[in-house]
Amino acid sequence: MLKTETHQETTPESIMNKPLFKVFLVTGLILLSLLTAAAVVQHGFVGIFSEAFQNFATIQIFVDLLIALIFVLIWMWFDAKKNNRPFWPWALLTLAVGSFGPLFYLLFYKSKGAK
């Protein structure tokens, strides 16, 4: 007699709606918030950007982050469209405060098929 294995498909949507994933997101947001607060206290909001252009090493890091966030924005655009979610609030948040936008987008993620 042949045994059939039950295989549960793992999709990004199934992972993003799990409670443990939300715990990781909240933890990441808290840690990023603390780091951001320390940077703003030490350098000021505008000072963070002026520090990013001090030399080629910091410029490279800034440009790398910018490229990564552009790809994330493209993904968010298609995902928001697919799941009938608004895109512009998350895009503006991303453009204003960087990685906080995508992290909050994922924290409040609900796919079309989610209950």
N, C-alpha and C positions, 0 to 999 in steps of 0.2 A: 504494500500500500504506500502510495506516495504522499508525503507531507507537503502541504502548501504553506509557504511562509507568508505571514501578513506583513506587508511592508507599508509603513506610514510615510508618506511623502513629506519631506521637509522643504518648505518654501520660505522665502524671506518673510512673507506675510504671516505664516504660522509662527515664526520665531518672534517677530516684532510685537505680536499680541500676547506673548507669554509674560506672566508676572515677574519672573526672574530677569527678563530683558529690561523691564521697566525699572527694576531695582538698580541694575547696572547703569541705566541712563540717569536716574536721579543721583546716584553716587558720582557719576562723571560730571553732572551739572554742578553739584555742590563743590567738588574739587576745582573745577574750572572757575567757578564763581569766586572761590577763595583766592586763587592765583590771580585772577583778573582784578579783584579788589586790592590785593597787595601791589600790583603793578600800577594801578590808578593812583593809589595813595603815594607811592614812591615817585612816579613820573607825571601824573596827571593824564587825562584822557588823550589830549593832543600830544603829550610827551611820549606816549606809547608809539605813536606813528613816527614821530621825529627820530626816536631811537631805532626804529626799523630801517632807517636810511643812513645810518652812521658809516657803514662800510659795505664792501661787496658781500661779505658773509651774511649780514643781517638782511641785505636787500634780497639775496638768494632765498633766504627762508621766507621772507614776505611774499615774494613772487610765487614760490612753491605753494604756499598756503592759498594765495589768490587763485592759482590754477586749479587746485583741489576743490576749492569752494565753487568755482565755475562749473566743474563737473557735477558736484553735488546739487547745485541749482538746476542743472539740466535734468538730473534724475528726479528731483522734486517736482519739476514742471510736468514731466510725463506721468509720474506717480499721482500727483494731485489731479491731473486730467482724468486718469484711469479710474480713480476712486471718487470722483466728483467732489473734490475738496478745493477750497480756495488756495491759490498759489501765492498771490502777491503779499499777503501779510507775512508769510514765512520767508519770502524772498527779501522783503524790506528788512526784516529782522536779521537775516543773514548778512545783508549788505551793511547794516548798521553795527552789528556786534559779532560778526564772524560765526564761529561754530555753534554759538547758542541757538541760532535759527534752526539748523538741521537737527540738533539734539532735541529741541522742543517739538519740532515736527514729528520726530520719531516717538517722543514721549506720548503725544496725543494721537498717535497713528491708529487709524481704523481702516482696514481694507474694505472694499465693497462687500465681500463675502463674510466679514466679521459680524458677530452677533451683537 
